[in-house]
Amino acid sequence: MIRQLEPENFHKAATVLAGLAAWNVYVTAVLQQTSPGRIYVDSVAQPSSVFAISIDCAYLAGNPHNDAFNAGVTQVLETTLLAGNRVNPADPELCICVDTPAWEPALADILSHWRWPPIWGANNHYIFAKPRLNWRDKLPAGYTIAQLDAKLLEAQGSQLPQTIADSIRIGWQSQQTFLQNGFGFVALHKGELVCWCLADVTVGKKCEIGIETAPTHRRLGLATAVTAATIEYCQQAGFTHIGWHCGQDNPGSMGTAVNVGFVLERPYNFYTFHYDEPGHYAELGRFYFQAAMYEEAADMLEIAIETDESPPAYVYFLAARAMAQLNEPVALDYLQTAVATGFKDWKLLCTLPEFAPYRNNPDFPRQVS
């Protein structure tokens, strides 16, 4: 049995969700109804199993051995989120976190009927402890740091980096909501926004932030400086809980967090579905490739290509790399198609070791001057 709570009853799930809320500000935001969300329970009067959904993630908490509730979660997923009725229509994927590892076998059963397998991931959650540096000492020459306010957003106009626009659209649903409830700081170089640290969610005195740097401006210390400037603002604004989530495969983000004064609160696993089938298989292929599981990567990438009307160049290129690792001649075909569809990183192409056996082939792609 599963029941959807009315917003006025969200507080009834607070006890079961307390463990997740302690390190996921989005959960608190849903409970306090400062951010959109849905909550499903096994019992309205006294919940013991809870499925909560925020605009960022979905969460399973409480008793994982409740078969009737778990079957209800499967039904909810199939009739709502996976069918297009989403809390956040702008988000291209569904991420699921659990409060204890005991949920993982149950989650496998819940998702077993979905037509493509979930992507397993590993993240770290950090919590800010105390400042470790003055950002003004870390800012490289030629760069300035500014708050991302209404004036700066208007001045950027169409030049605003797409990643920032997407973060505001997906995470806040509108620029107005971001300006009212969120905050952000950016590094500028000759008027261009090249590094940014934005609030992902805020509720009361709690917030979570994230960072990104434009590729051509990395390794200059900008992420550290902009994050430290953002932390300074958070402390002045009275935030007492500042969280940071990042992938365990992102050493740059983890290093930035530690450098500015965050400490590791916990590692955790999550499961992701891309609502777009080709995109999901492409991401699954990338996951397997990074794990050196080349046969599995090749299989997933071929499905991505078969199910997409116009596969992007990076999918063909990654398929070529996987096939090359397996010494399959079709690697050259995929590589040629990657170049034909827009791949242009000739330096990378000429340095990857898996393509060494193919470089003397007259059909191996070469840059035309």
Disulfide bonds with the S-S distance in Angstrom:
none
